[in-house]
Amino acid sequence: MNTKDLAYFKAWFSKYVGAYYTDDPAHNCNIRLKEEHTTRVCKEIVMLGKALRLSADDMLLAQTMALFHDIGRFQQYTTYGTFKDSISENHAKLGLKVLTKHKVLSVCSDVEQMLITKAIGYHNVRALPEDEDDRCLFFARLLRDADKLDIWRVVIDYYDHRDKTPNSTIELDLPNTSTYSPAILNALRQHRTADLKDMITLNDFKLLQISWIYDVNFNPTFRAVHERQYMEKIAATLPQTREISEVLAVVQAYLKEQKS
């Protein structure tokens, strides 16, 4: 794999996604959301790769994983009208089907294809398998960190402007009430990533997004989260109750420990 291959992948991605735009502004808004997200995840993975001093070859692999990690989202939304995997399809698996159907990765070696497809397949699982190859897990963790960095940015920007432009697709159709789930709070207290099945309200979704800090893998990612104040910005949109303040203090202590 070389820089020409990556250029081909980017051109193919742009053409593929372009075919999903329609005359419906609402539909296009959500397609554009994922296209722009992909562009930024590619930038985030380059930032992390440079900080971790990846080789040129590994940087090409990382960028390819980032470029295609959400390729299934476009078909998912067009078919089902949602980004919620539980009521449609697993978007990572759907993306791998797209890449296989179009033979996009045929220019890559067998080892490169294995690393790329496994990282994509693992990017949205709750926990990575413990028995996987170390090199494969490295790339999976790198992609997951880059993905989180931009998802946090996206949701914070959305919450800041939600009153003007509410989008039920981003909110996974969760009700915006003042309540939140004890199970989600317990996960935060116990340094665990919260479970999607425990979400009942939009507040739960916000708390779950905060809990992703427990699945961050690399020091440059922790530093970026701290410098960009992601945890504080999401926390500011939550009800200011005692128990939420307590769990947020646990999160801040954890983040301070990890970035130091």
VOGU-3710 file (C-alpha; in Angstrom, 3 decimals, decimal comma):
1> mntkdlayfk> 0,000/0,000/0,000  1,292/3,469/-0,905  0,211/7,116/-1,083  -1,357/6,590/-4,522  -3,568/3,876/-3,048  -4,716/6,234/-0,296  -5,495/8,904/-2,910  -7,564/6,328/-4,811  -9,425/5,390/-1,619  -10,260/9,046/-0,941
11> awfskyvgay> -11,537/9,555/-4,486  -13,615/6,374/-4,282  -15,072/7,425/-0,928  -16,068/10,848/-2,250  -17,776/9,353/-5,304  -19,516/6,664/-3,245  -20,881/9,099/-0,664  -21,862/11,618/-3,329  -24,372/9,140/-4,729  -26,317/9,217/-1,442
21> ytddpahncn> -27,245/12,890/-1,659  -30,823/13,599/-2,771  -33,221/16,530/-3,125  -34,261/16,145/0,536  -32,437/18,712/2,740  -33,084/16,751/5,953  -31,684/13,566/4,429  -28,661/15,407/3,059  -27,988/16,980/6,459  -27,460/13,564/8,028
31> irlkeehttr> -25,420/12,213/5,103  -23,213/15,313/5,306  -22,912/14,847/9,072  -21,235/11,468/8,566  -19,164/12,557/5,585  -17,721/15,494/7,515  -17,242/13,299/10,580  -15,140/10,932/8,478  -12,959/13,783/7,228  -12,267/14,904/10,778
41> vckeivmlgk> -11,597/11,387/12,088  -8,950/11,093/9,378  -7,352/14,287/10,723  -7,591/13,072/14,311  -5,912/9,764/13,498  -3,069/11,612/11,761  -2,650/13,791/14,852  -2,516/10,732/17,093  -0,267/8,854/14,681  2,255/11,677/14,623
51> alrlsaddml> 2,225/11,924/18,414  2,810/8,173/18,633  5,496/8,338/15,910  3,903/5,839/13,571  5,889/4,774/10,539  4,832/6,043/7,108  3,327/2,657/6,244  1,381/2,458/9,488  0,115/5,999/8,972  -1,300/4,974/5,586
61> laqtmalfhd> -3,046/2,022/7,217  -4,442/4,210/9,987  -5,801/6,787/7,527  -7,460/4,066/5,452  -9,168/2,663/8,540  -10,402/6,119/9,487  -11,626/6,840/5,958  -13,738/3,687/5,788  -14,728/3,187/9,428  -18,247/4,604/8,909
71> igrfqqytty> -18,746/3,692/5,252  -21,791/1,639/6,279  -23,550/4,680/7,760  -24,687/6,010/4,386  -26,509/2,860/3,356  -27,794/2,452/6,909  -29,414/5,879/7,006  -30,761/5,681/3,465  -32,329/2,270/4,115  -33,569/2,692/7,676
81> gtfkdsisen> -33,685/6,458/8,326  -31,641/6,044/11,518  -28,092/5,725/12,842  -29,297/3,484/15,668  -27,761/0,058/15,073  -30,142/-1,733/17,419  -33,157/-1,024/15,215  -31,388/-1,264/11,864  -28,035/-2,966/11,233  -24,610/-2,916/12,829
91> haklglkvlt> -23,038/-0,127/10,783  -19,511/-1,545/11,055  -20,565/-4,918/9,661  -22,623/-3,166/7,007  -19,559/-1,150/6,057  -17,459/-4,278/5,670  -20,106/-5,668/3,323  -19,844/-2,479/1,241  -16,047/-2,730/1,028  -16,268/-6,408/0,055
101> khkvlsvcsd> -18,978/-5,821/-2,554  -16,983/-3,093/-4,281  -13,585/-4,818/-3,757  -12,220/-1,493/-2,559  -9,285/-2,964/-0,651  -8,128/-5,308/-3,412  -4,956/-3,245/-3,920  -3,898/-4,010/-0,335  -1,965/-7,066/0,807  -3,773/-9,795/2,724
111> veqmlitkai> -2,218/-8,583/5,980  -3,203/-4,975/5,280  -6,758/-6,000/4,435  -6,967/-8,018/7,652  -5,771/-5,106/9,802  -8,083/-2,596/8,099  -11,206/-4,749/8,188  -10,684/-5,894/11,760  -10,147/-2,339/12,999  -13,345/-1,256/11,250
121> gyhnvralpe> -15,238/-4,249/12,604  -14,051/-3,521/16,130  -14,454/0,263/16,100  -17,984/0,212/17,569  -17,914/-2,817/19,868  -18,343/-2,169/23,567  -15,100/-3,976/24,459  -12,266/-5,303/22,328  -11,539/-9,062/22,388  -8,714/-9,997/24,732
131> deddrclffa> -7,408/-12,807/22,534  -6,738/-10,681/19,444  -3,307/-10,052/17,917  -1,430/-7,117/19,516  -0,874/-5,258/16,237  -4,525/-5,606/15,324  -5,560/-4,329/18,757  -3,206/-1,368/18,439  -4,906/-0,169/15,269  -8,377/-0,889/16,651
141> rllrdadkld> -7,594/1,215/19,726  -6,125/3,992/17,605  -9,248/4,142/15,425  -11,558/4,065/18,439  -9,674/6,983/20,024  -9,756/9,068/16,833  -13,464/8,323/16,376  -14,298/9,361/19,944  -12,378/12,619/19,652  -14,586/13,754/16,807
151> iwrvvidyyd> -17,854/12,312/18,118  -17,323/14,348/21,287  -16,750/17,441/19,173  -19,871/16,746/17,095  -22,214/16,200/20,041  -20,904/19,199/21,974  -21,502/21,444/18,969  -24,950/19,908/18,577  -25,899/20,394/22,244  -24,782/24,034/22,029
161> hrdktpnsti> -27,201/24,674/19,135  -29,867/22,091/19,867  -32,604/24,615/20,644  -32,315/26,077/17,147  -31,752/22,875/15,161  -32,962/19,752/17,019  -32,117/16,489/15,243  -33,784/13,327/16,522  -31,396/11,201/14,440  -28,389/12,442/16,398
171> eldlpntsty> -30,317/11,905/19,648  -31,254/8,333/18,653  -34,885/9,381/19,209  -34,352/9,499/22,991  -36,721/11,752/24,995  -35,222/14,966/26,368  -36,417/14,803/29,969  -34,723/15,727/33,257  -34,275/12,099/34,339  -31,330/9,739/33,975
181> spailnalrq> -30,616/6,073/34,579  -28,985/4,821/37,826  -27,273/2,090/35,782  -25,499/4,706/33,678  -24,355/6,586/36,793  -23,088/3,358/38,354  -20,970/2,641/35,286  -19,336/6,054/35,633  -18,686/5,510/39,329  -17,081/2,134/38,585
191> hrtadlkdmi> -14,848/3,378/35,757  -16,837/1,417/33,172  -18,159/2,336/29,770  -21,927/2,572/30,085  -24,144/0,134/28,197  -26,357/1,344/25,348  -29,195/-0,875/26,575  -29,402/1,176/29,785  -30,176/4,413/27,952  -33,672/5,782/28,477
201> tlndfkllqi> -33,285/9,541/28,007  -31,052/12,045/26,225  -29,285/12,668/29,540  -28,325/8,989/29,572  -26,826/9,387/26,102  -24,768/12,353/27,314  -23,561/10,410/30,357  -22,723/7,430/28,172  -20,633/9,722/25,961  -18,768/10,882/29,064
211> swiydvnfnp> -18,192/7,243/30,071  -16,236/6,692/26,851  -13,288/8,294/28,638  -12,780/4,897/30,285  -12,171/3,390/26,852  -9,513/5,894/25,754  -6,194/4,197/25,067  -3,403/6,665/24,319  -1,863/9,608/26,183  -2,242/12,042/23,249
221> tfravherqy> -5,976/11,305/23,276  -6,264/12,029/26,989  -4,347/15,281/26,482  -6,660/16,335/23,665  -9,760/15,588/25,762  -8,339/17,689/28,601  -7,198/20,590/26,413  -10,488/20,744/24,508  -12,478/20,454/27,769  -14,779/17,840/26,277
231> mekiaatlpq> -15,919/16,378/29,601  -16,691/19,785/31,078  -18,643/20,886/28,002  -20,892/17,815/27,976  -21,303/18,050/31,758  -22,540/21,636/31,408  -25,566/20,381/29,438  -26,646/17,937/32,175  -28,953/18,550/35,166  -26,927/20,080/37,995
241> treisevlav> -27,814/17,500/40,654  -25,688/16,224/43,514  -25,333/12,683/42,193  -24,373/13,841/38,702  -21,810/16,220/40,237  -20,376/13,321/42,237  -19,916/11,038/39,242  -18,448/13,879/37,186  -15,892/14,417/39,932  -14,937/10,740/39,600
251> vqaylkeqks> -14,483/11,219/35,849  -12,356/14,341/36,308  -10,118/12,592/38,817  -9,639/9,711/36,386  -8,825/12,059/33,497  -6,349/14,015/35,591  -4,610/10,784/36,587  -4,406/9,501/32,992  -3,100/12,655/31,319  -0,358/13,249/33,877
//
